[in-house]
């Protein structure tokens, strides 16, 4: 799902804004659109590495994101099972499923709140592309 962009605000084509909801734990991003997408992919694929491949992320990056999430929340969001058994791989814990569902609900609420006359008014006032940068010269 990623960051929330306006869907019905004023302009056709690409929406003129983006809202990105992040939950912070100290200096770390405990949950954001990318991490939520990763949790969805882990749930779909049953593997951290397969989820990363599906999202176009490196193995290392995927594991680092899971590590941050597991360290930031009171309980782990992702449980891994190593070894050769048929149960190996990764799954969302109950807490992981709850955090993901709550985060997606917040995204849906934010998406619903960015429609209407105020949004349309602002969308009508913004350019579709910025003007070229002004040429600045240094004066001595």
N, C-alpha and C positions, 0 to 999 in steps of 0.2 A: 504494500500500500504506500509506503513512503510518506513523505511530507504531504500535508494537505494543501491542495491548490483549489482556488475557487472554481466552481463548475458552472454557475449560472449568473455570474456577476458581470453585467454590462457588455463585455466584449466577446466577439466570436473568436475562435482560435484559442491560443494559449492564454490562460487566465493571468491577470496582472499582479497576482500576489501568491504568496506561499506562507503557510503557517506550519512551523515545526515545533512539536511538543516534545520536550525533553525533561526527564526526571534526573536530578543530580544527586550524587552521593559524594560529598566532598568535591574534589576536582574532577571526578569521573562522571561520565554519562551512564547512569544506571539503566535507563530505558529511553529509547528514541525510535524514530521510524525505521531506521536500519536494523536495530536490534530486534524490534518487533517482527520485521520481515524475516530475520534470521530464525527467530523462534517458530514462526509459521513454517519455514522450510525444514527445520529440524523435525517438527511434528509430521510434516508430509513425507519426509525421506527416511526418518528413523536413524539418521547418521549426521554427525557434525560435518564431516568432510563432504558428504553428498550434498548437504544443504549449502555449504560454501560453493561447491561447483555449480549448483543450480543458480546461485546468485552472482556468479562470476567473481568470487572472492578467493584469495589464496588460502591454503590450508592454515598457514600461520595466523593470518588475520582473523579467520573464523574462530580459531581456538582462543585467541586473545580476547575477542568480543564476548565469548561464552565465559571466559575466566572473569572478566570485569563484572558481568551480570551476576555470576555466582558469588562474587565477593561483596557486592553492593547490597544485596537483599538479605533480610533476616534468615531466609532459607534459600537453598539452591534452587535455581530455575530449571537447570538442565542436569539430568543424571546420566552418566555414561556407564556402560558395562563393557569391559574389555574382555578379550579372550576369544576362544573358538566356539563358544556355545551359540545356539540359534537365537539367544536373547541378546547378543552383543549389539552395540551401537549406542544410540542416545535417544532419550525421550524427555519430554517436559514433565517436571514434577507437578503435583497438584498445585503448588504455589506458582510454578511457571505458567500453568494454564490460567490460573486466577489473575496473575499480573498481566498476561497477554490479553485476556478478555476485558479487563478493566481499562487497559491502555487503548484498545480498539474502541471501546465505548466512549472514552474521552475524545478520541479523534472524531468519531461520528458526531458528538455533541458540538465540537468546535466547527466542524464542517457545516452543520445546520445553522450555527450562529453567524456565519459570514455570508449570508444572503440577504437580499432585501434592498430597500431604497438607499441606505447609506453606502452600501457596497457599490451599487449601481452608480451613485453620484461620483464616488472616487474613481471608479473604473472609467467613467466618461471624461475625467479630467487628466488622465495619465496618457502620455504618448505611447505608441506601440513600440517605438525604439528611441533611445536617447539621442539628443543632438550630438554632433561631433564635439570632441573636447576642444575647448578654447585654446588657441596657440598662445602659450605664455613665453615671454622672453625675460631674461634677467636684465635688470638695469644696473649700471655701474655707478 
